[in-house]
Amino acid sequence: MCVLPARSATRQSCRRPLSTTTNIRASTSSTRPHDQIQQQLRLTIETIKERQESELINNPDYGLLANVDETQRISTLTGAPTPDDLDELITKVWKEPAFFLAHPLAIAAFGRECTRRGVPPPTVSLFGSQFLTWRGLPLIPSDKVPIDENGRTKILLLRVGDKRQGVVGLYQPGVAGEQSPGLSVRFMGINRNAIASYLISLYCSLAVLTEDALAVLEDVEIGNLAPPVSDVPAGLAPAGTSPQLSALPVADAAPIAPQVPVLGVPTQYAAALPQAASGHGQPVPAHSVSAPSSPYYFLGEASGYQSAAPHAGVAASEAGVPEDRVSAQPFNLPGTDALARLIDGATGTPPAGPEALQQPGGATQAGQFYFLTPASGSAAPTLEAPRNTRDQQSHQPHRAGAFDVHAVRRDFPILAERVNGRPLIWLDNAATTHKPQAVIDRLAYFYAHENSNIHRAAHELAARATDAYEGARNKAARFLGARSASEIIFVRGATEAINLVAQTFGRQHIGAGDEIIVSHLEHHANIVPWQQLAAQVGARIRVIPVDDSGQVLLDEYRKLLNPRTKLVSVTQVSNALGTVTPVQEIIALAHAAGARVLVDGAQAVSHLRVNVQALDADFYVFSGHKVFGPTGIGVVYGKQDLLDTLPPWQGGGNMIADVTFEKTLYQPAPARFEAGTGNIADAVGLGAALDYVERIGLEHIARYEHDLLVYATHGLSRIPGLRLIGTAANKASVLSFTLAGYRTEEVGAALNREGIAVRSGHHCAQPILRRFGVEATVRPSLAFYNTCEEVDELVRVVGALARR
């Protein structure tokens, strides 16, 4: 262990001229006057922290750069920082690395190189800010990392914390013999004038507990792009490269691949892969063993996907990939709260913001499948669909492009739970979805720093809470593609949302003899409110039938439409069968007949991209807990011109403009429909959930879940005595089945004993189950954090029951 002596730097506090800062919110300008002493102290401490950061990186005795072991120093392959360079750096700090540290210009250069290869790096929310990541490790920017006169800099990789035998910081706050991980003011008096004017001392040093806790990538060029294939030094460029193509504009007009590849495999490596009949590289699963995380990414015999590790005794070269080009992965990434504590200890900077504890494993917007060093301008081969064989393995979804299920799973702490002594396998996502750490942290931050009522007070917390609540409304509007945030109403969930429309639009526009159309697929929440309304006003309910696969019959629907039709209320995705209905056609036909349309999107929003303007929906509703948000919060979207004409549903505070004993004037939408104190915290949590889903990308989610559903359907359909209910061509992540000789609750109980959670019963959708002659089914339902291995376990347990 190398422990370096602490050094001290005592200096007079910076005597800058005091200036008054304008408060952002007018509501606080009179309640929180400017405190010059407080501002001077803040500026002084920030200056000291800047000095501290510079010393810890650059000090010739105890700085990070001065204490990198010679065996831990590597140089870039071509000058510009590439994914391969960072992969090689990871092999130097292979055991639980925490983060990269680099100049912002170096991070920008790395991002350009990733984009040129069609694998833009994911981002992660950390300390309230967005950071690029590579292999799940955040790239923390610091302008204290030096850049020399030739435009070259360095990128560091650290393992931190004494428990991990990493890099630790030592701080001495001025009290003899005391060590503490932070910055402290040495008070020489107790009044605020003394605090602002007396000396502030800083003592800091660091220790590198083991040599492999710190590594550095040197000779990083920030102004140049990696050379094209023809310019790569001999031995680095693979043979058989394809012509360079350009598409995406970047600095220096470097050649770029024409599209983001499905897998990060450039064409120059296509020769290393077995070729399918079409001439394209055909992926098949690589060898794998069971493990909690993935130490390696590598290519298999015909299809690359992430696996836990190569099979014992199988070298990378046997998979058709040069051994020396396979990049090692970290065996275990830092945990949720651990990373925040460790980075806090290393930098002396306390976490700021609601997402300070979000772990870095959450892959978001970009690819996790960069295998080899591609040449500039190369394009990925087009990959064929899996061959239709009886081999269950060939139906596994391609873990391709911008989605890494293992990184996603690390964001959900509940997935580490054990049930009946076995790992939890949550396949009841149609009932409710689990919450990522980002949502949990956002709720905790709200209650710790923003908790207040909204829209009503001039104090600071009211302003914070109002900003957070209305910010969540803006996020919901963007998520649905609404024209304005004023078209978004917060409610308790989809059930309350439908009731709100029934009691406002329904009472205003539906009368005796009018007709309401629903489909046979509906949840009870989209049947009962309309039955109640129809009974009260004398209207009639009409039902769109479905075919034997569970899809609505559009021809029959056309026959139902007539001048008496006032409203069509249909689900976009069936909660019982998973059928995706043709809502755009349903809406267009209804509008042609003069009817309005409500779409129940409770089961759709976590699986499909929704744009209410493109759909031309009049109303669209969903629940937050179905899209990885909190319970007790939901959304009604309504067209502005409709909402402006509707009466309030409930009366109370917040929804009024003026009240006398003779008359009440109401606020415009959406406040008109949000009487009383709403579910403020959970609305904010919903905003965080929508942010999380958007960072991953609904297109990536939909592709992965579709492949997983195909894989699960194939596995279950081979079990004798199992009957799948609902086999429409267009489905989303729900399977419903019965098993001969067993009641559905018996199958559910057997699965629960193995740690597998499914729903068994009628799923609040009795009419559609009775259409297929059953009263109940077993319903496993998938989300993007489920895996093929979990599906395999489901198939194994159900298959064992069938064989008894």
N, C-alpha and C positions, 0 to 999 in steps of 0.2 A: 504494500500500500504506500502510495506517495502522498504524504500530507505536507503541504507547503505552509510556511509561516504566515501568519496574518500580518497585513500591513495596514497602517492607518493613514488617513488623509484628513487633516483638520483644516478647515478653511472658514473664512468669514462668510456669513450668509450673503447671498447676492443682493445688493442694494439697488434694485431697479426702481425707477420711478413708479409710484403707485398709480394705477389707472382703474377706472370703474368699468366693469363689464355689464353690458345690457342684459337683463334677464330675458329669456326667450318668451316666456308666457306672460302676457299682460296681467293675467289673474294673480300672479305672484309678486308683481312689482311693488305693490304696497304692503304686502304681508311679510315679505322677506327682503328688507333693505340690504344693500351691498355692504359687506363686512370687509374693509380694507385689510385688516390684520389677518383675517382668515384667508383672503386671496393671496397676500404676500407669503404666508406660510405654505400655502398650497404650491405656489410657483417655486418656492425654495426647495421644497421636498421633491418636486418633479425634476428640478435641475440636478439634485443629488442622485436621484434614481437613474437619470441619463448618464451621469458620471459613473455610477456603480455598474451599469450595464457595460459601458465601454471598458472599465477596468477588468471585469470578469472575463471579457473576451480577449483583450489585447495586452494586458499587463505582462511585461516580459518575464516576470517571475512566477506569478500564480494564475495568469490568464489561460483560457481554454486552448488557444492556439499554441501557446508555448509548452503545453503539457500533453500534447498528442504524441504517443509513442511512434517511433519511426516505422514500425511494422504496421501501424494503423493509418498511414498516409498513402493515398493513391492519387493518380492523375486521371483527368478525363481522357476518353478514347480519342476524341476529335477536337476538343476545345470547348464547344458549346455543351452545356449539361444535358445529357440525354437520360431516358429511363434506365438504360443499361448502366450508366454511371452510378445512379442512385441504387440500383439493385446490387451492384458490386460493393457499394458503401454499406449496404445493409448486411452483407456477408461478414463485414468486419465487426459489426455490433449486432450479432445475430440473436442474442438472447434478450428478449423484451426491450427493444429500443423504444424510446419515448417520443422523440421528435427530431426533425431536421432544424438547423439554425442557419439562415442564409440571408444575404443582403436582398432587399426587395427586387433589385434589378436581376439578381441571379435567379430568383423565383420566377420572374417574368420570362427570362430566357428559357428556363426549364418548361414553363407552360407552352411557349412557342414550339419547342421541340416536340412536346407531346402532341400538340395539335397537328403538326406536320405529319405525324405518324398515324393520325386518326384515333388517338387515345387520349383525349383531353383529360387531365387528372380530375378526380372527384374533389369535392369540397366538404368541409366539416365546420360546424358551428362550435366555436370554442371561445370562452370568455366573452360571449356576446358578439363575436366577429366571425367572418367567414375566412377560412384558410384552405389553400390547396393542400392536397394530400398525395402521397404515393405509397402504395401497399398499406393503406390505412394509417400512415404516420403523417401528422401535420407538418407542413413546412412553415416554421415560425419566422417571420421577417424581423430583421434587426439591421438598422443602418449603421451599426457599430462594427459589423463585419467589414474589414477593410477591402478597398479596391485599389490596386496599384496603378502606376502611371500607364501601364500597358492595357488597362481595362480587364485585368484578371482578378478574380476573387476566390473565395473558398466556400464550401458547404460543409457544415459539421453535422454529425449524427451522434446523439447522446443517449445513453441509458442513465437514468437518474435515481437517486434515493439510496440510502445506506442498506436497506433490506435487499436490494437487488445488486449490491456491490457496484454502484454506478458513480456518477459525478454528484458530489454533495457540495452545497454552499455553506460557508461558515461566516457568521456575522457577529460582531461584538458591539452591543449597543452602548458601550461606555461604562458599564458596571464591571468592576474587576472580577474576572473568573466566570462571568456569565456568557453563555453562548445561546444565541437565539436566531431563528431563521427569518429575520426581517430587519427593516430599517427603523431606527428609533431616534427621536429628538432628545438630546441631553438637556433637560430642563435645568436652568440656573436660576430660576425663579418660578413663581406660580401664577403670575398674571400674564395676560395675553401680549402685552407690550414686550415683556421679556422673551416670550416664545418667539416673537417675530424678529427680534434684534440680536439675541445671543448667538454664540457659536453653535454650529451644528456639526457633529463629528460623525464620520463614517468609517467603520472598520469592516473590511470584507476580505475573504479569500475563498478558495475552493480546494477540494481534494478529489483526485481521480483514484477511486478505491481499487480498481483493477484496470489493466491496460486496455482490455477490450470494451470498456465502458464508453470510449470516446474515439471517434475516427473522423478524418477530414478528407474531403475531395478537393484537390488542389488544381490550379491552372484552369479555373472555370472562366471561360470567356463570355462576357455579358453582351458584347456588341456584335458577335458573329454567330451565324447559324451553322449547324453541322454541315459538312460538305456533302454534295450529292455522291452517289455511288462511285462515279468515276474518279472522284477525288479522295475517297477514303484510302488511308494507307494500306499497303499490301498486307494481306492476312486478316483484315477486318471486314472486307466486303465479300459477301458470298457470291458464288458464281451463278450465272443464269439470271441476272437481274432483268426486270422488265423495263420498257421505256418509261421515262419520267413523264408524269402528267401534272398539270397545275389546275387548281380550282379556287381554294379558299385564299383570299388576299391576306398576306402577312407582311410584316416589315421585311424589307430587302427583297421582296418578290421572289421568295424561295420556292422551288417546286414543291407541290403538295399533292397528296393523294386526292383523287377526285371525290371521294366520299369516305365517311367514317366506316371502317371495315366492321363486319359482323364479329370477327375475331381479330385480335391484333397480330395476324400472321401475314407478313408482306409476301408479295408474289415471288420474290426472289428465293423464298424458302419452299415454294410449292413443290419443287422437285424432291424435297426431302419427305414429302407426305405421299402415301399411297394414293393413286388417282382413281376416281370413280369413272364410270363409263362416259360421263359427260365431259370428262377432262378436268373437272374441278376437284379440289381437295375435299375428301369426304370424311367428316369427323366421326369417330366412335369413342366411347368412354375409355379413358386410360385406367391403368390398374390403380386400385385404392384400397386403403384399409381404414377401419373405423378410428377416428380421432376427433378431438373437439375442435381443432383448428387446422389450417392448411399450411404446412411448412413449405410447400413447393407448388409452383404453377409449371406444368409441363405438357407437352403434346403427346397424345396417345397414338395408337396405330392408325386411326382415321379421323378422330374428332377430339379436339382439345376441350376439356373442361376442367374446372378446378377440382382436385381431389385431395384427400388428406395426406397422402404420401405415396411414393412409388412402392409397388409391391417389393417385398424383400427379394433382393438378388436381381432386380430388373434395373438395368442401367438406363440412363436417359437416351443413350444412343440407340437402344433397342426400339424406342418409339419413333425412330426416324429423325431425331434431333441431335445435332452435335453436342456431345457431353459438355464441352467447354462453354456452351452458350446458354446453359440452363441456369436460371437465377434462383438463389435460395430465398425463402420467405422467412420472416420472423416466426418462431415457434409459438409464441404467445404475445399478443398485443396487450398493452396496458389496459387495466380495467377502468370502469366508469369514473369513480371518484378518485382512483389512484392517480390518474394522469393529471387531474387538476391540482392535487396536492403536490405532486412531484414537480410540475412546472412552476407552481407557486414557490416551492422551496428553492428551485434553481434560479428563479429570476427575482424573487423578492417582491413580486407584484401580486396583490390579491386578486382573485377572480372578480370580474365585473360583468354584470348582466345575467339574465335568467338562464342562459345555456352554458354557464361556466363549467358545469360538470359533465357535459355531453361527451361521451367517449369518442375517440377518433375513428372508430371502426366503421362508422356509418357511411358507406359509399353512397354517393349521391348522383352526380350528373355525368359521370364519365366511366370509361372502361377500366376494368380490373384485369384484363387479359392481355397484357403486353408480355410476350414471351421472348422475343429475339430482337436483335438490333436491326431495324428495317433501314433500308437506304432511302434517301430523300426521293420523294416522288413515287414511291411504290404503292401499289394498290393491293388490297386483300382479295383472295380468291372468293368467288361466290360458292356458298356451301349448299349442298343438296339437303333435302329433308331426310330424316332417318329412314333406312330401308324397312319395309313392312315385313318383319320376320317374327317368328314366334319367340325370339329372344327378348325377354322383358327389358334387358339392359339397353337395347337399341331404341327403346321408346323414351329414354330419359331426355328431359329437355336440354337443349344446348345452353350451357351456362355462358352466354356469349355477351360480347359487347360491353355495355355499360352497367351490368348488374352483377353483384356478388352477394349471393344469399347469405354466406357466412359472415360477411361484414355487416349486413342488415341485422342478422340475428343478435349480434353483439349489442345492438342498440336497444334491445327489449329485455330488461332484467328479469321479467317473469319467466322467460323461456329457460332460465337456469334452474327453475324449481323442479323438485322431484315429487312425484305422486305415487303412493304405494311402493316406495323404494325404487321407482324407475323415473327416467327423465320425462318431464312433461312433454307430450305431443298434443298441441292445441289444434284441433280440427273442428272447432265450433265457431268459426269466424263469421258465419252468417248471423249468429246470435249476438256476438260482440267481438270486437278486435282488441288486442292488447295495446299498451301505450309505450311508445319509445321514451327513452330517457329524456329527450328534448322536451316532451310534453310534461313529464313529471317535474323536471327542473323548472319549467315555465310556470307551472302552478305554484310551486314552492316559492319562486321569486316574487310572484304577484302577492302572495300572502305576507311575505317578509318585507316587501318594499313598496307596494302600490295599493294595498287594501283600502278601499274607500267606496262610498257610493259615488254615482256618476252624475254628470250634467247639472249638479245642483250647488256646488260650493266653489269658493275662490281659493281654497287652500291647496297646497302642493300635492297632497296625496289624491285629492279629487281630480286634479288635472292629470296626474299620472294614470289613474284608473280609467278616466275617460279616454285618454289617448290610447291606452291598451285595448279597451273595449271597442272603440271605433276603428282602431287598426285591424282588429280581428274581423270586423264587418267588411272592411276593404279587401282583406285577404279572401274572404268567402266570395265576394263579388268577382274578384279576379279568377278564383278557382272555378267558378261556374260560367265565366264568360259573360257576366251581366253587364249591362250598359252603365250602371251606376250603383254605388253602395246603398243609395236610398231605396233600391229594389230588394234589399236583403233585410228580413225580419228574423230576429232571434226568438226561438221558442224552446220548449223542453225536449222536443224530438219530433220525428216524422209523424207520430200519432197525433200530437197536439197540432202540428202543422196542418194536417188534413182537416182536423176539426175546426181550426181557425178559418180555413177557406170555406168549409161547409156552412159555418155560422155567419160569415160575412157575405161572400159572393153568393153562396147558395140561397140564403134568406132574401137577398136582394133581387136575384135574377131567376130563381126557380119557383114555379108555382104549380097549382093544380093542373094535372094533365101533361105537364112537362116530363121529359125523360132524361135519366142519367145513365150513361153507359160505363160499365166496368168490364174487365176481362175475367175469365175463369181462373186466372193465375193469382188473383189478388190476395194479399195478406188481409187478415180480418180488419186491420186498421184502415184499409181502403174499401171496406164494405160497410161496416157497421155505421160510421158517421153518415153515409148517404142513405142507408136504410132509415135512420132516425129522422133525417131531414125529410125524406119522402113521406114518411108516416105523418109528419107534422103538417106538410103543405099539400099533400095529395099528389105527389109526383110518382114516377114509376122507374124501377131499376131494370135495365136491359143488360145482358151478359154476352160478351164475345166468346164464342166457343173455341176450343183448341183441338188440334189433331192428335193422333196417337203418339206423336213424339213430344207433345207438350208445347207446340208453337201455335200462336193465335192464327185463326183463319181470316185473312183479310177480306176475302170475298164475302164471307158471312157478316163481317163487320160493316162492309159497305151497305148491306141490306138493312142493317139496324139504323143507320143514320137517316134522319128525316127532319122536317122543320120543327118538330117538338123537342129535338135533342138540344139541350142547353149546356151539358157538360159531359166530357169524356174523361174518366179518371183511371189511368192505367199504370202498372208498374213497368219500369224499364228492364229490371232483372228480377225473375221470380225467386223469392227466398226459399221456396220448397224444392224447385226443380233446377234452378240456375238458368232457365231459358232467358235469352236476351230478346226482347220483343222489338219489332220494327217501329219504334216510337215516332220516327220522323214521318213515315208514311201515315201512321195513325193520326198524327197532328195535322198533317196537310189535308187529309180527307175530312177531319172534323171541321177545320176552318172553312173548307169549301161548303160545308153544310151549315155554317153559321154558328157552330158550337165552340166553346172554350175547352181547353185541355189542361188537366193537372197530371204531372208525371211524378210518380213515387220513385225517387232515386235512391232510397235507403240502401239497396243492395248493389247499386251501380257505381257510386262515386269512388269507392276504393279500388275498383277494377278497371274502369273505363274513363277516357277523357270525355268530359261533358261540356258542351257549349250551348247554353240555353238560347242564345240569339240564333245560332245556326239551326237548332231544333225548332225554333219559333214557339217554344212552350209558353203558355200563359202563366202557369204556376209550376214550380219544381220544388220538391221537398226532400230533405234527408236528415238523418240523425248523426250527431258527432261521434258517438261511440262505435259506429259502423266503419269509421274512417280513421281509426287509431287516435281519436280524441276522447275527451271525458264523457261520462254519462250525464244526462240531464240537460243537454244542450243540442239544439237542432236549428235548421234553417228553412225558412220559406222564401223562395224567390217569387216575385210577382212583377209583371210588367208595370212600369210606372203609371201609365194611363189607367190601368185597372185599379191599382192600389189607391190612387188619388180619388177614386169614386166610391170606394168601399167604406162602410161605417165601421166604427171600432167594435171589437168583440168584447173586451173587458174594460171596465172603468177604474180609474185610480190616479195615482200620481204619475208624473213623467210624460203621460200621453195628452196632457191638457195644455192649451195656450192661455186660457182664462176661464175662471169659474165664478159665477155668482149664483145666488139661490134661484134665479130665474132661468139661467142659461149657461151652458158650457161650450166653449170653443176648443176644438181639438187640434193637436199638432198634426202636421203633414206626416205621411209615411216616411220612415218606418216607425217613428216614435208613437204614432197613433195606435199601433198594435202591440206596444210593449209597456203595458201598464204596470206600475209598481217597480220594486227593485228586482231587476233581472238576475240571471245566473252569470254574474260578471266574470268571476274567475274562470269558469268553465268555458265561457265564450273566448276568453284569452287563450285558454288551453287548446281550444279548437283551432284557433289561428296558428298555434305552434304545430299542431298535427298537419294542417294543410301545407304549411311551409315544408314540413318533413317529407310529405308525399311528393310535393313539387320538386324538391331537391333530388329525389331518386328518379322521378320521371314516370308519369302514368303510362307512357308508351312502353318503357322498359318493364314496368310491372305487368302490364297486360300481356306482353309477349311471354314473359317468364311464367305467369300463371296459366296461360293457355297451354303451354307445353306441359306444365305440371298436371293440369287437368286431363290432358290426353294420356299421359303416363298413368295416372291413377285409374282412369276409365278402362284402359287396357288391362291393368292388373286385376281390378275387381271383376271385370266381365269374364275372366277365365275361371272364376270360382263356381263350382257346381252348386245349383240350387239358389244362386243369387240372382235377383231380378232388379235391374236398373229401372227406376221410374223417371221418365223425362230424358229423352235422347235426341233433343233438337240439335240441328247442325250448329246453331249459334248459341253457345252457353258460356257462363262465367262462373267458374270456381265452386260450383255446388254439385254434389253427387247425392242421390237419394236412392235407397235400395231396401229391399226386404230379403230375408234369408229363410229358405224353407226349413220348417221344423223349429223355428225360434220366434218368440215374440220380440218386437223391436227393443223393448226395455232389457231383455236378456242379453241381446247383442251389445247394447250400450254398456251394461254392467260388466260384461266380459272385457270389453275394450278398456274400461276405466281401471280394471285390475292391472292392466298393462301400462297404465299411465297415459292412455289415449282418450282425449275428450272429444266426443261427438254429441250431436243432438239426436234423441230418439223420441218420437211423438208425432203430433200433427202439425207442428211448426206454425201454429196460428194461421193455417191455410187449409182448413178442412175441405172446402169445396173442390179444390184441385186434386187432393188426394183421393177423394171419393170418385172423381171423374175416372181415376185409374183403378177403382175397385178396392182401395185399401183405406184403412183408418189411420195408419201411422207408418212411418218409415224411419230408417236410420239415415242420418244426414251428416256425413263428413263434408266440411266446407273449408276451402283453402284460402290462404293469404300469401303474400310474397315472402314471408319469413318461413314458410314451410319448405321441406326438402324432399327429394326422392327417397332418401333413407326413411323418413317418417312415413311416407306412403307405403314403402316396402313393409314397414312394421304393421301398418293397418291391414294390408293384404295378408300378411302372415297370420295375424290373430283371427281375422274373419275366415281365412282358409282353414285354419285348424278347427274352428267351430263347425264348418261345413263337413269336414271329414269325420267327425265324431259319429 
